[in-house]
Amino acid sequence: MTTSEIDATSPKHLAGKYAIVGVGETTYTRGGGRTTRAMATTAISNAMADAGLAAEDVDGMLSYSGGDSTPSPFVAGDLGIRLNFYMDVFGGGSSTEALVGIAMGVIEAGMCKTVAIFRSMNGYSQVRIGGTGARSAVPVKGDEIHNRAYGWQSAGQMFAPTFMRHMYDYGTTPEQVAMVKVVHSEHASNNPKAYYKKRYTVDEVLSSRIICKPLHLLDCCVETDNATCIIVTRSERARDLRQRPALIRSVAGRCCKPRSDMHYQSGPISTVAGHYAKDILWPNAGLGPDDVDVTGAYDAFTFTTMLQLEDYGFCKKGEGGIYVSDGTTRLGGKRPNNTSGGHLCEGYTHGINMVIENVRQLRHDVDDSCPIGSDGKRQHTYDYREGGCRQVKDAEVSANLGWANPGTGSAMIMMRG
Amino acid sequence: MTGLTGNHLGMNLTVDDLDIENVAFFGFCAKGDFRLQKCKQNGLFRYPPTTRCPFSGSPDYDWVSVEPKGAVHSYGEVHHAIQPAFKGKTPYLILLVELDTQKGQPGEHDGLRVAGNLVTPDGALAPPEMVSRVGIGSRMRMVFAPVGEDFALPMWTLDETAEQPASPWRYPQE
């Protein structure tokens, strides 16, 4: 190892040293009828059971929310966990990967040994993620006047100028972008957990009603009630646990475009934060886009998946529309994306479900409908027809690309342990 | 100094008295004068108001009038309103208009992109036939929507005196 390799801005020495050892979730529902506290305890408990960890083995907790969840100390108390570290942060879709990085940092600092990261949300029945309901009518104050006073408030409204400009700059077509929904719906049809399992066509996407041009209803993610959890610890500790670990090669967290308070002022507005995050992600992983077998590019909207895959370098700048519509991202294609169906179909979790899915992909044990063999392992058929397999054959490396808004994103590269 | 209170389409708008930059900005708008902060160190404007220059970090600035004209840089066209104030007002346009002033500065792809709705010359949200005529490249001029004492919002209307593109770029599926 050279001195430059242990520069704090390029921590290659951490690549592979930490791992995700357990994953868990609740059922993706609407009107689940449970508090965020109850759902969080279920998701964490499921992740602990998955990993083979007892309450005394978990001593750190991280969560994120928009003030619509339950703080870690309450959740930990319900599980009999005594915390050496916790932090509940504000934020949405750029949190998952960023918090994995924070977990690695606090373990590295000796503050705790094992961190459960959770997001619990009643995104349909309490604080609606689409921005409707009580949140839509709050008074407009100070800096918010420059957007909310113009009816520019929900995520779809806020991002629309980026999406439009990409079409203008590069000739990206509605049909190309609709393929993101088509492909993710195919994947969801092979995921018994998915809230929406129906397969959609391009015509069905484009004939669904307009929400905010260029977004149709089916370009937008689903709103659901659910909790999700991943558990991070040192890779060496994973050897004693139940599952093959997903080794963390690198993370980028809440990486920003210039002036992320008002990102439309700078740079080409059809370029997103991944343009900057990629220069942290790939060198620290010691890998590049060509090494990746399966991606989880955040699909709050069809467009967000395309923009991130493009700016992280999975295709040339401006060719995202081609990349998401030529079969590459489909199960059986060169590099499937969001094999669970993601936020567009499986359920909306602010990012964790896409990491959970890739952990299972790297274990070669996604929970599809393939039969379980005598060794207790699923016997994957790699037949991706509706209702069939969704395991990516020989998946070794995954990428997760998290999105807060066009100006802020997070990412993580994992490798099969 | 006191803060600002206003009402726009039934929405309560408030600016705290400590927020001196926004108080000044909307106050100039109420006088029909579009002013932006101009950094004393590098001479660059910025939008929206900030406490320091995002390009130099300097806290020193003057409020200087800027010609409120430009071209649509991008837009969103809302058909499903979220906020109660905009129910029954759809479709409406959210415009980002790039001012002619400081276009391509400080970086090649940077500019002053000022938000606002498409409105009629007298400041009302534009009717559907006007919405369908505006797209990327449309030439716009600013009008002000009064919302309270010393408090008005910048809005955009088609610039009748400018040469308009033959067909401004619009979302293709129309």
Interface residues (C-beta under 8 A of the other chain):
Chain A: G130 G131 T132 S136 A137 P139 V140 K141 G142 D143 I145 H146 N147 R148 A149 Y150 G151 W152 Q153 S154 G156 Q157 A160 P161 T162 M164 R165 M167 Y168 T173 P174 L206 R209 I210 I211 C212 K213 P214 P258 R259 D261 M262 Y264 Q265 S266 G267 P268 I269
Chain B: H8 M11 N12 L13 T14 V15 D16 D19 N22 F26 R46 Y47 P48 T50 P54 H73 S74 Y75 G76 E77 V78 H79 H80 A81 I82 Q83 P84 A85 F86 K89 Y92 I94 L96 G107 H109 D110 G111 L112 R113 A115 G116 N117 I136 V147 L153 W169 Y171 P172 Q173
